[in-house]
Amino acid sequence: MPYISLKQIPDVISWHEGMLLTPEHFEELTFRQEDLLQHHAASLPFNWGVSRLSVDETQLMQGRFSLLDLEALLPDGLPIWVDGREPSQATLDLESLELSFRQQPFLVYLAAVAHDGNSKQERDLRYTSISEAEETQGTSTDAEMEGSVIPRLRPRFHLIASHTPLSEKYVSMPIARIGFRNSVWVLMDDYVYPLRRVSEDSPVGRQCADVLRRVRELALMMHDRWRSFSAQERLEAQSAQPSSVRSLVSGLPQCEALLSVQVTHPFQLYLAFCNLAGHIAGIASEPVPPVFPTYRHWDILASFAEVHRYINQVLDENDSHDYLGIPFQYKEGCFSLLFAPEWQGKHLILALRAQKENEATLAAWGESALIGSRKLQESMRDRRVLGADRSRTLSERGLFSGTGTVLFHLEENNGYILPEEPLDIAGGPASEHSNAPVEVILYIYKGK
């Protein structure tokens, strides 16, 4: 990361009474204050990155990388912003690039000339004057409204396509990875630019949320399993089960809290996940976690990938990994999910969970429920048929359901479950709403 040396910062001005002031005095004072601020900010790890970024994807398909909106801080503290009114500076012509850029994906760097002193020549390379027309588009001060235009400078930046990091001539950071697919320029989904904060709807946030959801679900499942043990089984298991649950939940609340506020820096979230991985290692077949690669702020997805891969690996070792569990969504008195084509012909298990431990009424609700694709529900009611065949099972090898859960084998060979159609489960005519499950999960066996 570029670092402003103390030698580059102007010495403090020796102010004294009667001193003849010139514009250069205030210029030196301004440079010193700005450089000191950047010097102190550099002590914070990875304090640079992108706050907002929007790319014109229509222009991208036509061969031009154009920024519609940008708010970023370069590694040396230089702020860059774009609002779409400067197309000449915020555009990169992709069609003029060499053939190698079409053959393999590349990075687009946001770059500025590196800080190397406060000479006028250096400032001319890093800043550009704003014209009067541009000034009037922004917020004007009282002096400007009266006709006294205040000269202003704005950071001069460049968009540079490259397969390798840029030279030290520039201070830079990648903001996109672009590929040439089917004769069209596209943004690559496997890359996330350096973020200044992680939101839950970002690719990193969604991946983190998925991992945390799996950790919490496994902890709840293990706790339910422990509660269902008899006194003799608990004695034989000793403290293994409570210890496993503690390993899962010790670092969980911190990660969930950091992710939920949506302003957490990615490095802080990364450290929390490393802490979670260390706790979860206690239930792994190999209780010592690996040495994770160094955090790379310029490639956040790759940095989190190794930690997430390890956590998911440990969860797979302890989860019912022979089955894929998909929860139904409850809406307007009906449980629904989209039945994927790849689930056809698979062994299907329907799990109904009750709020209270009353399996008899829950089983009765499941046996009388209308189960079938949404487009068939109306005809099922008219013909008074229940739809897909189901048969209750007390247990399923490799699948732990927990207390208060009823399992059914679900058959799809009678034409009531159609691929790529919503699968609905609704209470039968004689079913009482109070007996309905609070959660329904479809388990698909991963084997053949």
C-alpha positions in Angstrom: 0.0 0.0 0.0 1.4 3.5 -0.9 2.5 5.2 2.3 3.1 8.9 2.8 6.5 9.3 4.4 7.0 11.9 7.1 9.8 13.3 4.9 7.3 14.2 2.3 5.1 16.2 4.6 6.0 19.9 4.8 7.5 21.2 8.1 5.3 23.2 10.3 5.2 26.9 9.5 6.8 29.2 12.1 4.1 31.8 12.5 5.0 35.1 14.1 3.4 38.5 14.7 3.8 41.0 11.8 4.5 38.1 9.4 3.9 39.0 5.7 1.3 36.4 4.5 1.3 35.1 0.9 -1.0 32.5 -0.7 2.0 30.1 -0.5 1.7 30.0 3.3 -1.9 28.8 3.2 -1.0 26.4 0.4 1.7 24.9 2.6 -0.6 24.7 5.6 -3.3 22.9 3.6 -0.8 20.4 2.2 0.5 19.7 5.6 -2.9 19.1 7.1 -4.0 16.8 4.3 -0.8 14.8 4.3 -0.8 14.4 8.1 -4.4 13.2 7.9 -3.5 10.6 5.2 -0.4 9.6 7.2 -2.5 8.8 10.2 -5.3 7.1 8.2 -2.7 4.8 6.7 -2.2 3.2 10.1 -5.7 1.7 9.8 -5.6 -1.7 7.9 -7.1 -1.6 4.5 -8.8 1.8 5.0 -9.2 2.2 1.2 -11.8 0.8 -1.2 -15.1 1.4 -2.9 -18.2 2.7 -1.2 -20.4 2.9 -4.3 -20.0 1.6 -7.9 -22.3 1.4 -10.8 -21.3 0.4 -14.3 -23.3 1.0 -17.5 -23.8 -2.6 -18.6 -25.5 -1.5 -21.9 -22.3 0.5 -22.9 -20.2 -2.5 -21.7 -21.9 -4.8 -24.2 -21.0 -2.3 -26.9 -17.3 -2.3 -25.9 -17.1 0.7 -23.5 -16.5 0.4 -19.8 -18.4 3.5 -18.4 -18.9 4.5 -14.8 -22.3 5.8 -13.9 -21.6 6.3 -10.2 -18.5 5.9 -8.1 -17.3 6.8 -4.7 -13.9 5.4 -3.7 -10.8 6.0 -1.7 -7.5 5.1 -3.3 -4.8 3.4 -1.1 -3.0 6.7 -0.5 -6.2 8.3 0.7 -7.0 10.2 -2.6 -10.9 10.4 -2.8 -12.4 9.7 -6.2 -16.0 10.3 -7.2 -18.0 10.1 -10.4 -21.7 11.0 -11.1 -21.8 10.3 -14.8 -21.2 13.9 -15.9 -17.6 13.2 -17.0 -17.7 10.6 -19.7 -14.3 11.3 -21.1 -12.6 10.5 -17.8 -14.9 7.8 -16.6 -14.8 5.6 -19.8 -12.5 2.9 -21.1 -12.6 1.8 -24.7 -12.4 -2.0 -24.7 -12.5 -2.5 -28.4 -9.1 -0.8 -28.8 -7.4 -3.3 -26.4 -5.0 -6.0 -27.7 -6.2 -9.5 -28.6 -5.0 -11.0 -25.3 -7.7 -9.1 -23.5 -10.3 -11.0 -25.4 -8.7 -14.3 -24.8 -8.7 -14.2 -21.0 -10.4 -12.1 -18.3 -8.6 -9.0 -17.0 -8.9 -6.3 -14.3 -9.9 -2.7 -14.7 -7.9 -0.5 -12.4 -8.9 2.8 -11.0 -5.5 4.7 -10.9 -3.9 8.1 -10.2 -0.3 9.2 -10.4 1.4 8.3 -7.2 2.0 11.0 -4.5 5.7 12.2 -4.7 5.8 15.6 -3.1 3.8 18.8 -3.3 5.4 20.5 -6.3 3.2 22.2 -8.9 4.2 19.7 -11.5 3.2 16.8 -9.2 -0.1 18.5 -8.4 -0.8 19.0 -12.1 -0.5 15.2 -12.6 -2.8 14.3 -9.7 -5.4 17.1 -10.1 -7.4 18.8 -12.8 -9.0 22.2 -12.8 -12.8 22.4 -12.8 -14.3 24.6 -15.4 -16.8 27.3 -14.5 -19.5 25.3 -16.2 -18.8 22.3 -14.1 -18.7 24.4 -11.0 -22.2 25.8 -11.5 -23.6 22.2 -11.7 -22.5 21.5 -8.2 -23.4 23.2 -4.9 -22.4 26.9 -5.1 -21.2 29.0 -2.1 -22.5 32.5 -1.4 -19.3 33.9 -3.0 -19.8 32.0 -6.2 -23.5 33.0 -6.3 -22.3 36.6 -6.2 -20.0 36.0 -9.2 -16.6 35.5 -7.4 -15.6 32.1 -8.8 -13.4 30.1 -6.4 -10.8 28.0 -8.4 -11.0 24.4 -7.5 -9.2 21.1 -8.3 -10.5 17.6 -8.6 -8.5 14.4 -8.5 -7.4 13.2 -12.0 -7.9 9.5 -12.3 -7.5 6.9 -15.1 -9.2 3.6 -16.0 -6.5 1.1 -17.0 -7.0 -2.5 -18.2 -4.3 -4.9 -17.3 -3.6 -8.6 -16.6 -1.0 -7.7 -14.0 -0.7 -5.1 -11.1 0.2 -1.6 -12.3 3.6 -0.1 -11.8 4.6 2.1 -8.8 4.1 5.1 -11.0 0.4 4.8 -10.1 -1.5 4.4 -6.9 -4.3 2.0 -8.0 -6.9 -0.6 -7.1 -8.9 -3.0 -9.3 -12.7 -2.2 -9.5 -13.9 -4.9 -12.0 -12.9 -8.1 -13.8 -14.1 -8.2 -17.4 -14.2 -11.1 -19.8 -15.2 -11.6 -23.5 -17.9 -14.2 -23.7 -19.9 -15.1 -26.8 -18.6 -12.0 -28.6 -19.8 -9.7 -25.7 -17.9 -7.9 -22.9 -19.3 -9.0 -19.5 -18.5 -8.4 -15.8 -17.2 -11.5 -14.2 -19.3 -12.7 -11.3 -16.3 -14.3 -9.5 -14.7 -11.0 -8.6 -15.6 -8.5 -5.9 -13.7 -5.2 -5.8 -12.2 -3.9 -2.5 -15.1 -2.8 -0.3 -15.1 -0.3 2.5 -18.1 -2.0 4.1 -20.0 -5.3 3.7 -23.8 -5.2 3.2 -25.9 -8.3 3.5 -27.1 -8.1 -0.2 -23.5 -8.0 -1.6 -22.0 -11.3 -3.0 -19.6 -11.5 0.1 -22.5 -10.7 2.4 -24.7 -13.4 0.9 -21.9 -16.0 1.1 -21.3 -15.1 4.7 -25.0 -15.3 5.6 -25.3 -18.7 4.0 -22.4 -20.1 6.0 -23.7 -18.6 9.3 -27.2 -20.1 8.5 -25.7 -23.5 8.2 -23.7 -23.2 11.4 -26.8 -22.1 13.3 -29.0 -24.9 11.8 -26.4 -27.6 12.7 -26.1 -26.2 16.2 -29.9 -26.4 16.6 -30.0 -29.9 15.2 -27.3 -31.1 17.5 -29.1 -29.5 20.5 -32.4 -31.2 19.5 -30.5 -34.5 19.1 -29.1 -34.2 22.6 -32.5 -33.4 24.1 -34.0 -36.5 22.5 -31.4 -38.8 24.1 -32.4 -40.9 27.0 -30.6 -40.5 30.4 -28.5 -43.6 29.6 -27.6 -42.3 26.1 -26.6 -38.9 27.6 -24.4 -40.7 30.1 -22.7 -42.7 27.4 -22.2 -39.7 25.2 -20.8 -37.8 28.3 -20.1 -34.2 27.3 -19.5 -34.7 23.6 -22.7 -33.2 22.4 -22.8 -30.0 24.5 -19.1 -29.5 23.6 -19.9 -29.7 19.9 -22.7 -27.2 20.2 -20.4 -24.8 22.1 -17.8 -25.2 19.3 -20.4 -24.1 16.8 -21.9 -21.2 18.6 -18.9 -19.7 20.4 -18.0 -17.4 17.4 -21.4 -17.3 15.8 -23.0 -14.2 17.5 -20.1 -12.0 16.7 -20.2 -12.9 13.0 -23.9 -12.4 12.9 -23.7 -9.0 14.7 -21.0 -7.7 12.4 -22.8 -8.8 9.2 -26.2 -7.5 10.3 -25.1 -3.8 10.8 -24.1 -3.6 7.1 -21.2 -1.1 7.7 -18.5 -3.6 8.9 -15.2 -3.5 7.1 -14.5 -6.7 5.3 -11.2 -7.3 7.1 -12.9 -7.1 10.5 -15.5 -9.6 9.2 -12.8 -11.8 7.9 -11.1 -11.9 11.3 -14.4 -12.8 12.9 -14.8 -15.8 10.5 -11.3 -16.9 11.2 -12.2 -16.9 14.9 -15.3 -18.9 14.0 -13.2 -21.4 12.0 -11.0 -21.9 15.0 -13.9 -22.7 17.3 -15.5 -25.0 14.8 -12.2 -26.9 14.4 -13.1 -28.6 17.7 -15.7 -30.8 16.0 -13.6 -31.5 12.8 -11.9 -34.8 12.1 -8.7 -32.9 12.1 -9.0 -30.5 15.1 -6.2 -28.2 14.0 -7.4 -25.7 11.3 -5.2 -25.0 8.3 -3.1 -21.8 7.9 -5.4 -19.6 5.8 -3.9 -17.5 3.0 -3.1 -13.9 3.6 -6.1 -11.6 3.4 -6.2 -9.8 0.0 -8.3 -6.7 0.1 -8.1 -6.3 -3.7 -9.8 -9.8 -4.1 -12.2 -10.2 -1.2 -14.1 -13.2 -2.6 -10.8 -15.2 -2.9 -9.9 -14.2 0.7 -13.1 -15.4 2.2 -13.3 -18.5 0.0 -10.7 -20.5 1.9 -12.2 -19.8 5.3 -15.7 -20.5 4.0 -14.5 -23.7 2.4 -13.0 -25.0 5.6 -16.1 -24.2 7.7 -18.4 -25.8 5.2 -16.1 -28.9 5.1 -16.4 -29.3 8.9 -20.2 -28.7 8.7 -20.5 -31.4 6.0 -18.7 -33.9 8.3 -21.2 -33.4 11.1 -24.4 -32.6 9.1 -26.8 -35.0 7.3 -24.7 -34.6 4.2 -26.4 -37.4 2.3 -29.5 -35.1 1.9 -30.1 -31.6 0.5 -32.6 -29.8 2.7 -34.8 -27.1 1.0 -37.3 -25.3 3.2 -40.8 -24.4 2.0 -42.0 -20.8 2.1 -45.2 -20.2 3.9 -47.6 -17.7 2.4 -51.4 -17.4 2.5 -52.0 -20.7 4.3 -49.8 -22.7 1.9 -46.3 -24.1 2.0 -44.5 -23.7 -1.4 -41.2 -24.2 -3.2 -40.1 -24.5 -6.8 -39.5 -28.2 -7.7 -36.2 -28.4 -9.6 -35.9 -30.8 -12.6 -32.8 -32.5 -11.1 -34.8 -33.7 -8.1 -36.9 -36.0 -10.4 -36.4 -39.6 -9.6 -34.6 -38.9 -6.3 -35.5 -40.3 -2.9 -37.7 -37.5 -1.3 -38.4 -37.0 2.4 -40.9 -34.5 3.7 -40.2 -33.2 7.2 -42.9 -31.5 9.1 -42.0 -29.7 12.3 -44.5 -28.7 15.0 -44.2 -25.9 17.5 -45.3 -28.3 20.2 -44.3 -31.9 20.6 -47.6 -33.4 19.3 -46.6 -35.8 16.6 -50.0 -37.5 16.3 -51.9 -34.3 15.2 -49.0 -33.3 13.0 -48.9 -36.7 11.3 -52.7 -36.5 10.8 -52.3 -33.1 9.2 -49.6 -34.5 6.8 -51.6 -37.5 5.8 -54.6 -35.4 4.9 -52.7 -32.5 3.3 -53.1 -31.6 -0.4 -49.6 -32.1 -2.0 -49.1 -31.3 -5.6 -48.0 -28.7 -8.2 -49.8 -25.4 -8.0 -51.5 -25.7 -11.3 -53.1 -29.0 -10.2 -54.3 -27.9 -6.8 -57.7 -26.7 -8.0 -58.5 -29.9 -9.8 -57.3 -31.9 -6.8 -59.9 -30.1 -4.6 -62.6 -30.6 -7.2 -61.9 -34.3 -7.4 -61.3 -34.7 -3.7 -57.9 -36.3 -4.1 -54.8 -35.6 -1.9 -52.3 -35.5 -4.7 -48.8 -37.0 -4.3 -48.6 -40.3 -2.4 -46.9 -40.1 1.0 -46.1 -42.7 3.7 -45.0 -42.0 7.2 -41.6 -43.2 8.3 -40.3 -43.0 11.9 -36.6 -42.5 10.9 -34.4 -42.3 7.8 -30.8 -43.5 7.7 -28.4 -40.5 7.5 -31.1 -38.0 8.4 -31.7 -36.6 11.9 -35.0 -34.9 12.2 -35.2 -33.9 15.9 -38.0 -33.9 18.4 -41.4 -32.8 17.2 -40.7 -33.6 13.6 -42.7 -36.1 11.4 -41.2 -37.6 8.3 -42.9 -38.8 5.2 -41.7 -40.6 2.1 -42.9 -38.6 -0.8 -43.6 -40.2 -4.2 -43.7 -38.3 -7.5 -44.6 -41.1 -9.8 -48.3 -40.4 -10.0 -48.0 -37.1 -11.9 -48.9 -34.7 -9.2 -45.4 -33.2 -8.9 -44.2 -31.4 -12.0 -40.7 -30.1 -12.6 -40.0 -26.4 -12.8 -43.4 -25.8 -11.1 -44.2 -24.5 -7.6 -45.0 -27.5 -5.3 -47.7 -26.5 -2.8 -48.7 -28.2 0.4 -52.0 -27.1 1.9 -54.2 -28.4 4.7 -56.9 -30.8 3.7 -60.6 -30.0 4.1 -60.8 -31.6 7.5 -57.5 -30.2 8.8 -57.5 -27.8 11.6 -55.3 -24.7 11.1 -53.9 -25.1 14.7 -52.5 -28.5 13.8 -50.5 -27.1 10.8 -46.7 -27.4 11.0 -44.5 -24.3 11.7 -41.9 -25.5 9.2 -41.8 -27.9 6.2 -38.6 -29.1 4.7 -38.0 -31.2 1.6 -35.0 -33.4 1.8 -33.5 -34.8 -1.4 -31.2 -37.7 -1.3 -27.9 -36.8 -3.0 -27.1 -40.4 -4.0 -28.7 -42.6 -6.6 
